[in-house]
Amino acid sequence: MADAQRITIPYAPRRAFLPYHESSKRWRVLVAHRRAGKTVATVNQLIRSALTCDKPNPRCAYVAPLFRQAKDVAWTYLKEFTSVIPGAEANETELRVDLPNGGRVRLYGADNPDGMRGIYLDDCVLDEFADMRPRVLPEIIRPALSDRRGSLTIIGTPRGHNDFFHAYQSALNDNDWYSVMLKASETGLVAPEELDAARKMMTPEQYEQEFECSFEAAILGAYWGREMAEAEREGRICDVPVDPDLPVYTAWDLGVKDTTAIWFFQVLAGGLNVVDFYEASGVGAAHYVEVLNQRAADGGYKLGPCLVPHDAKVTEWGTGRTRIETVTRLGLKPELVPDHAIVDGIQAARLTIPVSRFDRTKCAVGIEGLKQYRAEYDEERKVFKPKPLHDWASNPADAWRYLAIGWRALRAPAPEPKRLVDAYVAQPDGSIKSHLTFRQMVEQQKRRRLERE
């Protein structure tokens, strides 16, 4: 705007959030109990940032795990608090508000992270960070903040020891970060009688997680939480080198509009070495084949067959070929995983985790997906539904199900036996010398006798 003017937004910060608004630190993490008001506080922080930024055309973003979640949770607040700003325009289609100084506040969903590639940001809020794909922050948001030195706020309620937990723990020991944990027992933002009623209707673990911000409570409804915790305790999430003498198999969850996830593993006597994980979206089969071939070349190993879901034999519109035909034409050897009920796949996956070792670095995203995979919760009936929640963790989890169903049919090829050439070899001086032991000579004679018979 040509002339600075004073704009009063009808927002009265709750006392618990005043230090957050007053902080001048670029990086912030807020662990807050349910109904604390963290969304209202952070949306208003974004509005202020967009209005006061000294760079041209400020861009601020609120990101929720799902786009529809961003709309349900934050859109009403964004419109309400910007409605008093002269010249502000709300765009319902793109869930954004354009401000008179050229600034903009927009809502995004982390379910389509690649849709945010290429943007720049002056301020960003990641809400319910525990439910987002681990790659959203390092691959998408952090680069968007770089050139204009934008600010970041990570907020949410605990969901076990995931990236949100690690972000909070790191912030506690880093002077560049502002961090706070707001427990319901300390903030006074929820009436005591309401907390008592909630405690009666929730399990102790649910209450501790949702209202007392406990990172130690188990992830509610997690299918493989116990198995993954045991893998961590037993040291099976570690550095796992690739055996160059064994093939590396892959297990795929094929996405069309969704993400494709791929596990890389080797079959050993009685178990698996899970050596790599990859996922991407919005690209064709040729991209994944290129990734597999490049990783095999870099790692010095050979690729074995790839396990693909049963529906990969369905013909796709537009190509006239099945997915199996597509990847076969590109040089892979796909094998169909038998069709199965999801509950059977979940059980097979549960039994496979205890016999598996995971590379903690290369499989980090996939490991987090296995920890986060959980049943959908029925808010009205207060029970878990008999089906998985479909979020980002579904992709690595589904690929793991296919691995679990199909891996036992795979076997690493036995090393070729060393051929025993003729028992006697002519020497340079014309003499004849045996290079076999007496036992080997006897065994050779037995084999030859059996061959003649």
C-alpha positions, 0 to 999 in steps of 0.5 A: 500500500502506498500509505501505511494505515492501522488495521485492527483485526478482531482477534484477542490472543489467549494468554497462553499464546502471547509469548508465541506472538511476541517471539521474534524467532524465525523457527517455532514449535507449539505442542498444544492440547485439543481445543487450546486455540492453536489454529486461530492463533497461527492463522492470525499470525499468518495474517499479521505476517502477510500485512507487515512483511517488508518484501514485495508480494508476501506469501504465507501458507497454512498447511494441514495434513489434508486439503479438505482438513485445511478447509474445514479447520482454518478457512472460516477463521481466515475469512473472518479475521480478514473480512475487516481489512479494506480491499481484502478478497477471498477466493473460495476455489483456491482457499486464499485471501489476497490483501491490499498490499499484494500479500496473500494467505493461502491454505494447502493440504500436505496430501498433495505436497508436490502441488506446493513445489516452486512456491516461495513463502515468507511465513508458514504454519504446519498444523498437525505435523505428526500426521504429515509425510516426513518429506513435506518439511525438508523437501517442499517447505524448507526450500520455499522459505530459503530465498526470502528467509521465511518463518516457520511454525510447527504445531500439533498434538502428539502422535508418538515418537515421530517427526513432530516429537523430534522437532520439539525435542530439537527445539528445546535445545536450540536457541534459534527455536521458540518452543512451548508445550501447552497442557490442559491441566496447566493452561486453564483453557478448558473447564475442569468439569469438561476435562473430567467428563472427557477423562471418563469417556477416553482411555487413559492413553487417549486422554494423556495424548490429547489433553496432556500432550504425552508423546509416550502414549501409544499411537491410537489404533496403530496396527503395528506399533508394538512390532515396530517398537520391538524392532527399535528395542532389539536393534533391528532398525539400524544400518543394513548393508546390501549383500552384493551376492543376493538379488534385491527384490521390490514390493510396490503399492501402485498409485495412479492419482495417489503416491506409489511406494516401493520397498527394497529388500533381500531374502535371507535364511529365515528373514529379510533385510529391508535396505531401501524405500522410495515413494513419489507421485505424479510420474509414470512407470518409466520414472520408477524403473529409472530409479530402480536401475540407478539405485541398483547401479549405485549399490552394486546389486542386481534387481530381482522380480518386483511384487505388485498388487493383484489389480496390476493386471487390470487394463488401464484406460488410455494405454490399452495395457495392464500395469504389468505389461507396462513395467515388463516392457520397461525391463522389470520382472513383475510378479502378482501378489495373490489377492487377499483381504486387507485384514489378512495382509495386515496380519501377514505384515505383523508377522513379517516385521519381527523377522526383518531388519530395516535400514534406519536412514534409507527406509526412514520414511517407510518406517514412519509410515509403518508406525503411523498406519492405523485404524480409522476412528469413528468420532460419533460411536467412539470406536475404531472402524474395521478399516485403515485410515487412508492418509500418507501412511497408507502407501508404505503400509500397503506396499508392506502388505504386498511384501508380507504376502509375497516374500516367502515365495521368493528365494535367493538363488543358490550359489553355483557349486564350484565345478570339480574339473578332472581329478588329474591335471597335466603339469608344465613339466609333463607330469600328472597331478591331482588337485582333489583330496581323497574324499573328493575323488571318492565322491566324484567316482560315486557321481560318475557311477550313478550317472552311468546307471 
